[in-house]
Amino acid sequence: MKILALDTSTQWLSVALFDGQRAIAMREHVGSGASERILPAIGEMLAGDGTSLANLDGIAYGAGPGSFTGVRIACGVAQGLAFGAGKPLFGVSTLEAIAQSAWRTHGWQRIAACLDARMHEVYVAAYERKHNGFTIDREPVVGKPDAIEPMTGEGWHGAGDGFVAYPALAARLGLVDCDGAIIPDAQSIAECAWPQVLAGRGVSADEAQPLYVRHRVALTIAERASGARL
């Protein structure tokens, strides 16, 4: 079994092939150019592995939260590929993917994942590693950094660029340590999706949905003029 995974929720484009043990992955800083690079990158990945969409068992994608445009690109491309190839889709929270990367990198078991949400806000969720997977301790939310409630209990670590954008947040949450360099990537998306792949819990292309968390997805003219970003 093997799946394709992709993520464009940040300024990085990430694509991976995963068979449950080994990942072939690439990551490229594309800024706002994800829509131009994603299909060529997928084609290069498949060609390099000598496989095709028809031979895969599904497609996983970073469902969000993250950049509004980036999340839509990942979901839309995944839907198009899945519809054309008749493959199931597996949406994965980008915050869970951050937790997965933090566990794989550091071995942390309790992780508060945080992404810069722009507009002076952050996306935050918390996960605890149990039975070879994560349970959700705190569902994804968006809010001002000084309004995020401290973590309950001990042994929590932080991961994600929200802790770089707001350095005081780690202390506010009561974290033991923090890695602000971790971002969502396709390998972690694939690893998080894998149990669902094995269980056959994918959805069809028309059922796939992005996870915005923030309900407001547009700026006023004045906000755009002032440089505000979603």
C-alpha positions as CSV (number, residue, x, y, z in Angstrom):
1,M,0.0,0.0,0.0
2,K,1.1,3.5,-0.7
3,I,-0.4,7.0,-0.6
4,L,0.4,10.5,-1.9
5,A,0.4,13.3,0.6
6,L,0.6,17.1,0.0
7,D,0.5,20.3,2.0
8,T,0.4,24.0,1.0
9,S,-1.0,25.5,4.3
10,T,2.1,27.7,4.8
11,Q,4.6,29.3,2.4
12,W,6.1,25.8,1.9
13,L,5.0,23.3,-0.6
14,S,5.4,19.7,0.6
15,V,4.8,16.4,-1.2
16,A,5.4,12.9,-0.1
17,L,4.8,9.2,-1.0
18,F,4.4,6.9,2.0
19,D,4.0,3.1,2.3
20,G,3.6,2.9,6.1
21,Q,7.3,2.5,6.8
22,R,9.2,4.7,4.4
23,A,8.5,8.2,3.1
24,I,9.9,9.9,0.0
25,A,9.4,13.6,0.6
26,M,10.2,17.0,-0.8
27,R,9.7,20.5,0.6
28,E,10.1,23.7,-1.3
29,H,9.7,27.3,-0.3
30,V,7.2,28.7,-2.8
31,G,5.7,31.7,-1.1
32,S,2.5,32.5,-3.0
33,G,3.5,30.2,-5.9
34,A,2.0,26.9,-4.6
35,S,-0.6,26.8,-7.3
36,E,2.0,26.9,-10.0
37,R,4.4,24.3,-8.5
38,I,2.1,21.7,-6.9
39,L,1.2,19.7,-9.9
40,P,4.7,19.6,-11.4
41,A,6.1,18.6,-8.0
42,I,3.6,15.8,-7.7
43,G,4.5,14.6,-11.2
44,E,8.2,14.7,-10.4
45,M,7.6,12.7,-7.2
46,L,5.5,10.0,-8.9
47,A,8.0,9.8,-11.9
48,G,10.9,9.5,-9.5
49,D,9.3,6.6,-7.7
50,G,8.3,5.0,-11.0
51,T,4.6,4.9,-10.0
52,S,1.3,6.6,-10.9
53,L,-1.9,7.8,-9.2
54,A,-3.6,4.7,-10.5
55,N,-1.2,2.5,-8.4
56,L,-1.8,4.5,-5.1
57,D,-4.3,3.6,-2.4
58,G,-5.3,7.2,-1.6
59,I,-4.4,10.8,-1.3
60,A,-3.8,12.7,2.0
61,Y,-3.8,16.5,2.3
62,G,-3.2,19.2,4.9
63,A,-6.8,20.2,5.5
64,G,-5.9,23.3,7.6
65,P,-5.9,25.5,9.5
66,G,-3.3,27.7,7.8
67,S,-3.2,30.1,4.9
68,F,-6.7,30.4,3.5
69,T,-5.5,30.2,-0.1
70,G,-3.0,27.5,0.6
71,V,-5.5,25.3,2.4
72,R,-7.9,25.7,-0.6
73,I,-5.2,24.8,-3.0
74,A,-4.3,21.5,-1.2
75,C,-7.9,20.5,-0.8
76,G,-8.8,21.4,-4.4
77,V,-5.8,19.7,-6.0
78,A,-6.4,16.6,-3.8
79,Q,-10.1,16.5,-4.9
80,G,-9.2,16.9,-8.6
81,L,-6.6,14.1,-8.5
82,A,-8.9,11.8,-6.4
83,F,-11.8,12.3,-8.7
84,G,-9.8,11.6,-11.8
85,A,-8.1,8.5,-10.4
86,G,-11.0,7.2,-8.3
87,K,-9.1,7.3,-5.1
88,P,-10.2,8.0,-1.5
89,L,-9.1,11.2,0.3
90,F,-7.8,11.7,3.8
91,G,-7.8,15.2,5.3
92,V,-5.4,15.8,8.2
93,S,-5.3,18.8,10.5
94,T,-2.1,20.7,9.9
95,L,-1.8,21.1,13.7
96,E,-1.8,17.4,14.2
97,A,0.9,17.1,11.5
98,I,3.0,19.6,13.5
99,A,2.5,17.4,16.6
100,Q,3.6,14.3,14.6
101,S,6.7,16.1,13.4
102,A,7.5,17.1,16.9
103,W,7.1,13.6,18.1
104,R,9.2,12.2,15.3
105,T,11.9,14.8,15.8
106,H,12.1,15.0,19.6
107,G,10.1,12.1,21.0
108,W,7.7,14.5,22.8
109,Q,4.5,12.9,24.0
110,R,2.4,16.0,24.9
111,I,2.4,18.7,22.3
112,A,0.8,22.1,21.9
113,A,0.9,22.9,18.2
114,C,0.7,26.5,17.2
115,L,0.6,28.3,13.8
116,D,0.7,32.0,13.2
117,A,-2.8,32.9,12.0
118,R,-1.9,36.5,11.1
119,M,-4.2,39.4,12.2
120,H,-2.5,39.1,15.6
121,E,-3.9,35.7,16.2
122,V,-2.7,32.1,16.5
123,Y,-4.1,28.7,15.7
124,V,-3.6,26.3,18.6
125,A,-4.4,22.7,19.4
126,A,-3.0,20.2,21.8
127,Y,-2.3,16.5,21.3
128,E,-1.1,13.6,23.5
129,R,0.6,10.5,22.1
130,K,-1.2,7.3,23.1
131,H,-1.2,3.8,21.6
132,N,0.9,4.8,18.6
133,G,-1.3,7.8,17.7
134,F,-2.5,11.1,19.0
135,T,-5.6,11.9,21.1
136,I,-6.9,15.5,21.0
137,D,-6.5,17.2,24.3
138,R,-7.6,20.6,23.0
139,E,-9.5,21.1,19.7
140,P,-8.1,23.6,17.2
141,V,-9.0,27.2,18.0
142,V,-8.0,30.6,16.8
143,G,-7.5,33.6,19.1
144,K,-5.2,36.3,20.4
145,P,-2.0,34.9,22.0
146,D,-2.8,36.5,25.4
147,A,-6.3,34.9,25.4
148,I,-5.0,31.3,24.9
149,E,-5.5,29.3,28.1
150,P,-2.5,27.7,29.8
151,M,-2.1,24.0,29.4
152,T,-3.4,21.7,32.1
153,G,-0.9,19.2,33.6
154,E,2.8,18.8,33.2
155,G,5.2,17.8,30.4
156,W,3.8,19.9,27.6
157,H,6.0,21.0,24.7
158,G,5.4,23.5,22.0
159,A,5.8,23.2,18.2
160,G,5.1,25.6,15.3
161,D,5.8,29.0,14.0
162,G,3.2,30.7,16.3
163,F,5.8,30.5,19.0
164,V,8.3,32.4,16.9
165,A,5.8,35.1,16.1
166,Y,4.8,35.4,19.8
167,P,7.8,34.3,21.9
168,A,6.0,35.0,25.2
169,L,3.3,32.4,24.4
170,A,5.4,29.4,25.4
171,A,5.8,30.7,28.9
172,R,2.2,31.7,29.1
173,L,1.1,28.1,28.2
174,G,3.6,26.7,30.8
175,L,5.6,24.6,28.3
176,V,8.7,22.7,29.1
177,D,10.4,23.3,25.7
178,C,9.5,24.6,22.3
179,D,10.5,24.2,18.7
180,G,9.2,27.0,16.6
181,A,10.9,25.8,13.4
182,I,8.5,22.9,12.9
183,I,5.9,23.4,10.2
184,P,3.3,21.1,8.7
185,D,4.8,18.8,6.1
186,A,3.6,16.1,3.8
187,Q,5.4,13.2,5.5
188,S,3.7,14.0,8.8
189,I,0.4,14.4,6.9
190,A,0.9,10.9,5.5
191,E,1.9,9.4,8.8
192,C,-1.2,10.8,10.5
193,A,-3.5,9.6,7.7
194,W,-2.0,6.1,7.6
195,P,-4.3,4.5,10.3
196,Q,-7.3,5.8,8.4
197,V,-5.9,4.4,5.2
198,L,-5.5,1.0,6.8
199,A,-9.0,1.2,8.2
200,G,-10.5,2.2,4.8
201,R,-11.9,5.4,6.3
202,G,-11.3,7.7,3.3
203,V,-13.9,10.0,1.8
204,S,-14.8,10.6,-1.8
205,A,-13.6,13.8,-3.6
206,D,-17.0,15.5,-3.2
207,E,-17.0,14.9,0.5
208,A,-13.5,16.4,1.3
209,Q,-13.5,19.7,3.2
210,P,-10.9,22.2,4.3
211,L,-10.6,23.0,8.0
212,Y,-10.5,26.8,8.3
213,V,-11.1,27.2,12.1
214,R,-11.3,30.9,11.5
215,H,-14.7,31.7,10.1
216,R,-13.7,35.0,8.7
217,V,-11.7,34.4,5.5
218,A,-11.6,37.9,3.9
219,L,-10.2,41.3,4.7
220,T,-11.8,44.7,4.2
221,I,-10.2,47.1,1.7
222,A,-8.8,49.2,4.6
223,E,-7.3,46.1,6.2
224,R,-5.6,45.1,3.0
225,A,-4.3,48.6,2.5
226,S,-2.8,48.5,6.0
227,G,-1.0,45.3,5.3
228,A,-3.1,43.0,7.4
229,R,-3.0,39.3,6.4
230,L,-5.3,36.3,7.1
